[in-house]
Amino acid sequence: MSTTTQTVTFGEQVDLALNNVPLQQAMGRAESGFVETRRQCVEAMPEFESLRDTARDIKEHTLEHLDSYLEFFEAKVIENGGTVHWASSGEEACRIILEICQQAEARLVTKGKSMVAEEIHLNEALEKGGLEVVETDLGEYIIQLANEMPSHIIAPAMHKTRSQISELFHTHHQSLGYVDKAATREEIVSQARQVLRDVFVSADVGITGANFLVAETGSNVIVTNEGNGDLTSCLPRVQIITAGIEKVIPSLEDLSVFLRLLARSATGQEMSAYTTLYTGPRRDDDPEGPEEYHVVLVDNGRSAMLAGNYRSMLRCIRCGACLNHCPVYTAIGGHSYGWIYTGPMGAVLTPLMTGLDNAYDLPNACTLNGRCQEVCPVRIPLPDFLRQHRVRQNQRRLGSGLNRQIVSMWAWLARRPRFYHAVMALPVRLLSYLGRHRGAFEKLPFGRGWTVVRDFPAPTGSTFQQQWQKRKRAKP
């Protein structure tokens, strides 16, 4: 199983992110764009909430019978002339894909965006095998040039500003004859298209992920806004699809439900620009398409998740809505999380896939505000899972002893409500008295992490419970 490659602590990454001015500018623009467009699109669709219920039920039904639907999908792929490969781990998946490429005598591989490929470190494995690998999604291409991980599951280069991308292209494309710097958005996109055009027509193998796998027809479905996934799938002699085993759904009718939710949740579009179904290699009367069609189904810890308390996490359709609405993610970006899955879904998945002890900080960084669950199109209880992680960490005595003692003291108090309210009223009154002139604190003992970037408002002098009781007594 792949593990995190983070070499600095989560706290150090957060400090770097909060003080990174270009990153803060980029995250601010992206947050407002995704959130607002989703809101407008959802409000214009009265049946959105009922579709979420339907999608949740479809996923739960599929997970309950996952073995049957995977076998049905495999049979259909074989019937259509393709080949299905089963990989229990990331290492096995990389070995299978490398062998397919070697048997095809491939030299150049194009790739569409695939989080599973990132998860199993596919690019590194293929490059070690002597292959040239080129990402064709614009965001993935940018971070490949920058030698970075994606910072967002649908917008991998969201953390980059236009000027940073311009400099990156200027550095890497001069040797290709592009002397002038691409400065505008249109110039950057045009230059990327020109560079990738030769790559598309020269590639021997094309590799994509899959948004969905349809058991009824044996089809893989890719949803993009650039069309690079179609060029990656159609032009090379060999097509390879990498997908987690949870991506299968029963039917085309079920697919229609998820397509109505996916783009609205991800980017605030009614429908993505390109939605394509691929069902096997080229037929005799087809004008284009691959000669070989391979689907690599990756487990890599998913079966263990299926059998445990976190099964609902396998509903995830990788839309990124939870990231876009998370106040923690939008403050620190994706790289602070230390692995390819970021935001709330990453804070749940990363400890499950790399170990609680390797990702201790992620569940504890969440404020448990619940926005992620409110916007999840398949209603995954992300805050509940994060709380479960914290409980398991405490049971295993992970983290510092001081933290565990503080939590134990708080739990002892919380189980004695009257004593708890009396104790908490004391610091509230003290802080109200000390901050009565300015109304806020620029510095607080044990609160540097808060006051280093914002003031702490002075309390009103009474707790919420006291104010509520007072208002209750005042009612006629």
Secondary structure by P-SEA (a helix, b strand, c coil): cccccccccaaaaaaaaaacaaaaaaaaaaaaaaaaaaaaaaaaccaaaaaaaaaaaaaaaaaaaaaaaaaaaaaaaaaacbbbbbbccaaaaaaaaaaaaaaacccbbbbcccaaaaaaaaaaaaaaabbbbbbccaaaaaaaaacccccccccccccccaaaaaaaaaacccccccccccccaaaaaaaaaaaaaaaaaaccbbbbbbcbbbccccbbbbbbccaaaaaacccccbbbbbbccccccccaaaaaaaaacccccccccccccbbbbbcccccccccccccbbbbbbbccaaaaaaaccccccccccccccccccccccccccccccccccccaaaaaaaaaacccccccccccccccccccccccccccaaaaaaaaaaaaaaaaccccaaaaaaaaaaaaaaacaaaaaaaaaaaaaaaaaaaccccccccccccccccccbbbbbcccccaaaaaaaaaaacc
